Amino acid sequence: MMDAARPIPSERKAREPTATDAEKGASEIYSARIDSYLRFIRWVGYPQGLRAVFMRSPALHPDLRILDAGCGTGVTTFALHAALEARGLSARRIDAFDLTPAMLERFRIRLASAEIEDVHLMQANVLDLETLPEDWKGYDVVITASMLEYIPRSDLARALGGLRRRLREGGTLHLFITRNNFLMRPLIQRWWSANLYTREELRGALEEAGFVEFGFGHFPFPHRHLDLWGHVVRARAR
Ligand SMILES: C[S@@+](CC[C@H](N)C(=O)[O-])C[C@H]1O[C@@H](n2cnc3c(N)ncnc32)[C@H](O)[C@@H]1O
């Protein structure tokens, strides 16, 4: 059955989806397919891979203010939280936002069952960060994983610029985003209706967003298979 709210295939071909199409699309997908998403990432060991990256991150220090942009059910926040604990560090404050209420609800339930109280959640769109509370800025670290794929390609630099402005001077962006390769085209682009990026495209968008220092890393052993999926980027705001 065709969903009346979604563009028909010929329309999809005729123009790049607008930000509104993309938001509706992402929110519908993640409202309907939360459990498939969680099964899929468990199967590939994505949460463990994220944690391993954070275990080695030089950007983690005691008393950090952290923002998780496009937090979903909290997989990235939990990975970071676990890495902080394992390193004997703790965050001063963690804020997180996402577009999809159903994902945020799942995140709230997980926080409650883990008895974690120091995480503040909000519904927001990465392309409209003015709706965030006034004091959601000056972060030491912004993490964003598997989210920027869902905004129109033409808005990537603008979204990254918005996140950069939420960082304090010298703060770090940890970005995880899907690669453009033969495996991700069927698996992520088609199955999850997401955009894929080359390293060159990301470099251009990060520069345009005003990041002056950035580097491409990888998932540490034994999580190297995740390199097939995504870019691991660390960028600093001046
Ligand atoms: C693949 S999930 C990733 C969730 C989490 N970061 C993780 O790594 O598991 C993508 C998330 O991006 C969110 N999202 C998509 N477009 C967004 C937007 N414009 N602003 C904020 N969140 C968005 C979706 O609601 C969904 O929860």
The ligand as an SDF file (V2000), in Angstrom:
LIG
                    3D

 27 29  0  0  0  0  0  0  0  0999 V2000
   20.0420    5.9790   13.0080 C   0  0  0  0  0  0  0  0  0  0  0  0
   19.2820    6.8250   14.3200 S   0  0  0  0  0  0  0  0  0  0  0  0
   20.7230    7.2190   15.2770 C   0  0  0  0  0  0  0  0  0  0  0  0
   20.4020    7.4160   16.7280 C   0  0  0  0  0  0  0  0  0  0  0  0
   21.6380    7.4560   17.6360 C   0  0  0  0  0  0  0  0  0  0  0  0
   22.4510    8.6200   17.4040 N   0  0  0  0  0  0  0  0  0  0  0  0
   22.4520    6.1980   17.4540 C   0  0  0  0  0  0  0  0  0  0  0  0
   23.6290    6.3040   17.1010 O   0  0  0  0  0  0  0  0  0  0  0  0
   21.8900    5.1120   17.6680 O   0  0  0  0  0  0  0  0  0  0  0  0
   18.9320    8.3740   13.5270 C   0  0  0  0  0  0  0  0  0  0  0  0
   18.2690    9.3660   14.4420 C   0  0  0  0  0  0  0  0  0  0  0  0
   18.3650   10.6650   13.8420 O   0  0  0  0  0  0  0  0  0  0  0  0
   17.1840   11.3650   14.1740 C   0  0  0  0  0  0  0  0  0  0  0  0
   17.0470   12.4830   13.2540 N   0  0  0  0  0  0  0  0  0  0  0  0
   16.8310   12.4210   11.9190 C   0  0  0  0  0  0  0  0  0  0  0  0
   16.7670   13.6630   11.4000 N   0  0  0  0  0  0  0  0  0  0  0  0
   16.9570   14.5220   12.4410 C   0  0  0  0  0  0  0  0  0  0  0  0
   16.9720   15.9310   12.5420 C   0  0  0  0  0  0  0  0  0  0  0  0
   16.7710   16.7140   11.4820 N   0  0  0  0  0  0  0  0  0  0  0  0
   17.2050   16.4940   13.7460 N   0  0  0  0  0  0  0  0  0  0  0  0
   17.3870   15.7030   14.8440 C   0  0  0  0  0  0  0  0  0  0  0  0
   17.3700   14.3600   14.8100 N   0  0  0  0  0  0  0  0  0  0  0  0
   17.1420   13.7710   13.6200 C   0  0  0  0  0  0  0  0  0  0  0  0
   16.0940   10.3090   14.0540 C   0  0  0  0  0  0  0  0  0  0  0  0
   14.9300   10.6950   14.7290 O   0  0  0  0  0  0  0  0  0  0  0  0
   16.7670    9.1010   14.6550 C   0  0  0  0  0  0  0  0  0  0  0  0
   16.5130    9.0020   16.0460 O   0  0  0  0  0  0  0  0  0  0  0  0
  1  2  1  0
  2  3  1  0
  2 10  1  0
  3  4  1  0
  4  5  1  0
  5  6  1  0
  5  7  1  0
  7  8  2  0
  7  9  1  0
 10 11  1  0
 11 12  1  0
 11 26  1  0
 12 13  1  0
 13 14  1  0
 13 24  1  0
 14 15  1  0
 14 23  1  0
 15 16  2  0
 16 17  1  0
 17 18  1  0
 17 23  2  0
 18 19  1  0
 18 20  2  0
 20 21  1  0
 21 22  2  0
 22 23  1  0
 24 25  1  0
 24 26  1  0
 26 27  1  0
M  CHG  2   2   1   9  -1
M  END
$$$$
